[in-house]
Amino acid sequence: MDKKRIVLALGHRALGTTFSQQKEAVLASSKIIADLIQDGYQLVISHSNAPQVGMIHTAMNEFARQHEDFTAAPMCVCSAMSQGYIGYDLQNAVRSELLSRGIYHTVSTILTQVLVDPYDEAFYRPVKTIGRYLTAQEAREEEEKGNYVTEIPGKGFQRAVAAPKPKDIVEIDAIRALLDAGQTVIACGGGGIPVLSQGPRLKGASAIIEKDYASGKLAEMTDADILLILTGVDAVCLNYGTPAQTPIRRLSVEEARRYAALGQFEENTVLPKIIAGLEFVDKKPGRRAVITSPSYAREALAGREGTVIE
């Protein structure tokens, strides 16, 4: 592998929320992606899908409520739909940006399934809320179907699904083949479609995989050099939100683990990025994980901005 390989994980701010916002957001993201390709990096792109999968889940299930001949859409199907339409917008935006620079380069989206463990403890403690707010009666109806529901103070109730850890990527051979052919690949969108292995069959799971953990697994399985996580902050901070807030520029694996154990990183936002980064780096010498905002992607790769785990 001559070029350095980066798994680039885009947060939801890089994609927008509505159809129109996403169109605008991917135009800005495509410039960052094109910059990195032009700089000589080989990219595998993963992305968030939280607003999009929620919108799809709500729309499909509201449709089913009003049309008795249709059933509610499973979470795995909603995840697949979000991968498809985000990938469609993103690959076209990157292709157009590259062509505007005189670069012909193929960008392909792989509809990606990610294997999870049916005995993962996350299935006993669903934490990811999804869909619209429900009334108390609607919440009871969801529970009668076997779904988990959590109360959101002052807003009502919301369905909650598990967030299991990724164990394997089903389409990894296809992803590697495209990379070996010199293409840019969009894969594991939204953390991938969570599936359970049942003999020769794969069964969709009612879950959402944390995008950062899936990106770390993707980086590991494609033997990437760098895991670059673009998020809403320029750098990770210690004592975040206090007068003692301090940005961290460099972390060793041991330091990252220690700060995580001390509760320095918010559980549902920063901590998955730290854990994904340190686990990726720890598996092979010479790897780096970089966490920063989209505007500082190039500077962070050069070590001038962001937080680097190495």
C-alpha positions as CSV (number, residue, x, y, z in Angstrom):
1,M,0.0,0.0,0.0
2,D,1.8,3.1,-1.2
3,K,-0.6,5.8,-0.1
4,K,-1.5,6.3,3.6
5,R,-5.0,4.9,4.2
6,I,-7.4,7.0,6.3
7,V,-10.8,5.9,7.6
8,L,-12.6,9.2,7.7
9,A,-15.6,9.2,10.1
10,L,-18.1,12.1,9.4
11,G,-20.3,13.3,12.3
12,H,-23.9,14.3,11.8
13,R,-23.0,18.0,11.5
14,A,-21.1,17.1,8.3
15,L,-24.4,15.8,6.8
16,G,-27.2,18.0,8.0
17,T,-30.6,16.8,9.0
18,T,-33.3,17.4,6.4
19,F,-33.0,16.6,2.7
20,S,-32.2,20.2,1.8
21,Q,-29.7,20.6,4.6
22,Q,-28.0,17.3,3.7
23,K,-27.6,18.5,0.1
24,E,-25.8,21.7,1.3
25,A,-23.8,19.9,4.0
26,V,-22.3,17.3,1.7
27,L,-21.1,20.0,-0.6
28,A,-19.0,21.4,2.2
29,S,-17.9,17.9,3.3
30,S,-17.0,16.9,-0.3
31,K,-14.4,19.8,-0.4
32,I,-12.7,18.4,2.7
33,I,-12.7,14.9,1.2
34,A,-11.4,16.1,-2.1
35,D,-8.6,18.0,-0.4
36,L,-7.4,14.8,1.3
37,I,-7.6,12.8,-1.9
38,Q,-5.7,15.5,-3.7
39,D,-3.1,15.4,-0.8
40,G,-2.5,11.8,-1.8
41,Y,-4.4,9.9,0.9
42,Q,-6.6,6.9,0.2
43,L,-9.9,7.2,1.9
44,V,-12.6,5.0,3.4
45,I,-15.5,7.1,4.5
46,S,-18.0,6.3,7.2
47,H,-20.7,8.6,8.5
48,S,-23.3,9.2,11.1
49,N,-27.0,8.8,10.3
50,A,-28.8,9.7,13.5
51,P,-31.2,12.4,12.2
52,Q,-31.8,10.5,8.9
53,V,-32.6,7.1,10.4
54,G,-34.9,8.8,12.9
55,M,-36.7,10.6,10.1
56,I,-37.1,7.4,8.1
57,H,-38.2,5.4,11.1
58,T,-40.8,7.9,12.0
59,A,-42.1,8.3,8.4
60,M,-42.3,4.6,7.7
61,N,-44.1,3.8,11.0
62,E,-46.5,6.7,10.7
63,F,-47.4,5.4,7.3
64,A,-48.0,1.9,8.6
65,R,-50.2,3.3,11.4
66,Q,-52.5,4.9,8.7
67,H,-52.5,2.1,6.2
68,E,-53.5,-1.3,7.7
69,D,-52.0,-3.3,4.7
70,F,-48.5,-2.1,5.6
71,T,-46.3,-3.2,8.5
72,A,-43.9,-1.1,10.5
73,A,-40.4,-0.9,9.2
74,P,-37.7,-2.7,11.2
75,M,-34.7,-0.7,12.4
76,C,-32.4,-2.7,10.1
77,V,-34.4,-1.6,7.1
78,C,-34.4,2.0,8.2
79,S,-30.7,1.8,8.6
80,A,-30.3,0.4,5.1
81,M,-32.4,3.2,3.7
82,S,-30.3,5.8,5.4
83,Q,-27.1,4.3,4.1
84,G,-28.4,4.4,0.6
85,Y,-29.6,7.9,0.4
86,I,-26.7,9.5,2.4
87,G,-24.2,7.5,0.3
88,Y,-26.0,8.6,-2.9
89,D,-25.7,12.3,-2.0
90,L,-22.2,12.0,-0.6
91,Q,-20.6,10.0,-3.5
92,N,-22.1,12.3,-6.1
93,A,-20.9,15.5,-4.2
94,V,-17.4,14.1,-4.0
95,R,-17.4,13.0,-7.6
96,S,-18.5,16.5,-8.7
97,E,-15.9,18.2,-6.5
98,L,-13.1,16.1,-7.9
99,L,-14.2,16.6,-11.5
100,S,-14.3,20.3,-10.9
101,R,-10.6,20.0,-10.0
102,G,-9.8,18.0,-13.1
103,I,-9.6,14.7,-11.2
104,Y,-11.4,11.6,-12.3
105,H,-11.8,9.3,-9.4
106,T,-14.4,6.7,-8.6
107,V,-16.4,6.9,-5.4
108,S,-18.6,3.9,-4.4
109,T,-21.0,3.3,-1.6
110,I,-21.2,-0.2,-0.1
111,L,-24.4,-1.1,1.7
112,T,-22.7,-2.6,4.7
113,Q,-23.9,-5.1,7.3
114,V,-22.1,-5.3,10.6
115,L,-22.3,-8.4,12.8
116,V,-23.2,-8.0,16.4
117,D,-23.3,-10.5,19.3
118,P,-26.8,-11.5,20.4
119,Y,-25.5,-11.8,24.0
120,D,-24.0,-8.2,24.0
121,E,-25.0,-6.6,27.3
122,A,-26.3,-3.6,25.3
123,F,-29.4,-5.6,24.4
124,Y,-30.4,-5.6,28.1
125,R,-29.9,-1.8,28.4
126,P,-31.2,0.0,25.3
127,V,-30.0,3.6,25.4
128,K,-30.4,5.0,21.8
129,T,-33.7,6.8,21.5
130,I,-35.4,6.8,18.1
131,G,-38.5,8.2,16.4
132,R,-41.0,10.8,17.5
133,Y,-42.2,11.5,21.0
134,L,-45.1,9.2,22.1
135,T,-48.0,9.7,24.3
136,A,-48.4,7.4,27.4
137,Q,-50.9,5.3,25.5
138,E,-48.7,4.9,22.5
139,A,-45.8,4.0,24.8
140,R,-47.8,1.2,26.3
141,E,-48.7,-0.1,22.8
142,E,-45.0,-0.2,21.9
143,E,-44.2,-2.1,25.1
144,E,-46.9,-4.6,24.3
145,K,-45.1,-5.3,21.0
146,G,-42.0,-6.1,23.0
147,N,-40.2,-2.8,22.3
148,Y,-38.4,-0.7,24.9
149,V,-39.7,2.8,25.7
150,T,-38.1,5.5,27.8
151,E,-39.6,8.6,29.3
152,I,-38.2,11.9,28.2
153,P,-39.0,14.5,31.0
154,G,-41.3,17.2,29.8
155,K,-41.6,15.7,26.3
156,G,-43.3,12.4,26.6
157,F,-41.9,8.9,25.7
158,Q,-39.6,7.6,23.0
159,R,-38.7,4.2,21.8
160,A,-35.2,3.1,22.8
161,V,-33.0,0.5,21.0
162,A,-29.7,-1.2,22.0
163,A,-26.3,0.0,20.9
164,P,-24.2,-3.2,20.7
165,K,-20.5,-3.3,19.7
166,P,-19.5,-4.3,16.2
167,K,-17.9,-7.8,15.9
168,D,-17.3,-8.2,12.1
169,I,-18.1,-6.4,8.8
170,V,-19.9,-8.7,6.4
171,E,-18.9,-6.9,3.2
172,I,-15.3,-6.4,4.2
173,D,-13.9,-8.3,1.2
174,A,-15.8,-6.1,-1.2
175,I,-14.6,-3.0,0.6
176,R,-11.0,-4.2,0.4
177,A,-11.3,-5.1,-3.3
178,L,-12.5,-1.6,-4.2
179,L,-9.7,0.0,-2.1
180,D,-7.2,-2.3,-3.8
181,A,-8.6,-1.0,-7.1
182,G,-7.8,2.6,-6.0
183,Q,-11.3,3.7,-5.4
184,T,-12.7,5.8,-2.5
185,V,-15.3,3.8,-0.6
186,I,-18.2,4.9,1.6
187,A,-19.0,2.1,4.0
188,C,-20.5,1.3,7.5
189,G,-22.8,4.3,7.2
190,G,-24.6,5.0,10.5
191,G,-22.5,2.2,12.1
192,G,-23.7,-0.3,9.6
193,I,-26.8,-2.4,9.4
194,P,-26.7,-4.5,12.6
195,V,-27.2,-8.2,11.9
196,L,-27.2,-11.4,13.9
197,S,-25.7,-14.6,12.5
198,Q,-28.2,-17.5,12.4
199,G,-26.5,-20.4,10.6
200,P,-26.2,-19.4,7.0
201,R,-28.7,-16.5,7.4
202,L,-28.2,-13.0,8.6
203,K,-31.1,-11.5,10.6
204,G,-31.5,-7.8,11.2
205,A,-31.2,-6.7,14.8
206,S,-33.4,-4.0,16.4
207,A,-30.4,-1.9,17.3
208,I,-28.1,1.0,16.3
209,I,-24.4,0.6,16.2
210,E,-22.3,3.5,17.5
211,K,-20.7,5.0,14.4
212,D,-17.4,5.6,16.0
213,Y,-17.0,2.0,17.1
214,A,-17.9,0.8,13.6
215,S,-15.4,3.2,12.1
216,G,-12.7,1.9,14.4
217,K,-13.5,-1.7,13.3
218,L,-13.5,-0.6,9.7
219,A,-10.1,1.0,10.2
220,E,-8.8,-2.1,11.8
221,M,-10.1,-4.5,9.1
222,T,-8.9,-2.4,6.2
223,D,-5.4,-2.0,7.9
224,A,-5.7,1.8,7.8
225,D,-2.9,4.0,9.0
226,I,-5.1,6.7,10.4
227,L,-8.6,6.9,12.0
228,L,-9.8,10.5,11.4
229,I,-13.0,11.4,13.4
230,L,-14.6,14.7,12.4
231,T,-16.9,16.0,15.0
232,G,-18.4,19.2,16.5
233,V,-15.3,20.3,18.5
234,D,-11.8,21.3,17.4
235,A,-10.1,19.1,20.0
236,V,-11.0,16.9,22.9
237,C,-10.9,18.7,26.3
238,L,-10.2,17.8,29.9
239,N,-12.6,19.2,32.5
240,Y,-15.0,20.1,29.6
241,G,-17.5,22.9,30.5
242,T,-15.6,24.1,33.5
243,P,-13.3,27.0,34.1
244,A,-10.4,24.5,34.0
245,Q,-11.3,23.3,30.5
246,T,-8.1,22.4,28.6
247,P,-7.7,21.1,25.1
248,I,-5.6,17.9,24.7
249,R,-3.3,17.9,21.7
250,R,-1.7,14.4,22.2
251,L,-2.7,11.3,24.1
252,S,-1.0,8.0,24.6
253,V,-3.1,4.9,24.7
254,E,-2.4,4.6,28.4
255,E,-3.4,8.3,29.1
256,A,-6.6,7.9,27.0
257,R,-7.6,4.9,29.1
258,R,-6.8,6.6,32.4
259,Y,-8.8,9.7,31.5
260,A,-11.7,7.6,30.3
261,A,-11.7,5.6,33.6
262,L,-11.8,9.0,35.5
263,G,-14.9,10.0,33.6
264,Q,-13.3,12.9,31.8
265,F,-15.2,12.1,28.5
266,E,-19.0,12.3,28.1
267,E,-20.4,8.8,27.8
268,N,-22.6,9.2,24.7
269,T,-20.5,11.7,22.6
270,V,-16.8,11.9,23.3
271,L,-16.1,8.6,25.0
272,P,-16.9,6.4,22.0
273,K,-14.5,8.4,19.9
274,I,-11.7,8.0,22.5
275,I,-12.4,4.2,22.9
276,A,-12.5,3.6,19.1
277,G,-9.3,5.6,18.7
278,L,-7.3,4.0,21.4
279,E,-8.4,0.4,20.5
280,F,-7.4,1.1,16.8
281,V,-4.0,2.5,17.7
282,D,-3.3,-0.2,20.3
283,K,-3.7,-3.1,17.8
284,K,-0.7,-2.2,15.6
285,P,2.4,0.1,16.0
286,G,2.5,3.2,13.9
287,R,-1.2,4.0,13.8
288,R,-2.8,7.3,14.7
289,A,-6.3,8.4,15.7
290,V,-7.2,12.0,15.2
291,I,-10.3,13.8,16.5
292,T,-11.1,17.3,15.3
293,S,-13.7,19.4,13.6
294,P,-14.2,19.4,9.8
295,S,-12.6,22.8,9.3
296,Y,-9.3,21.5,10.8
297,A,-9.0,18.1,9.1
298,R,-5.8,18.9,7.2
299,E,-4.2,20.8,10.1
300,A,-5.0,18.0,12.5
301,L,-3.4,15.4,10.2
302,A,-0.3,17.6,10.2
303,G,-0.3,17.6,14.0
304,R,-1.1,21.3,14.3
305,E,-4.7,21.0,15.5
306,G,-7.1,18.5,17.1
307,T,-6.4,15.7,19.4
308,V,-4.0,12.9,18.4
309,I,-3.9,9.4,20.0
310,E,-0.8,7.5,19.2
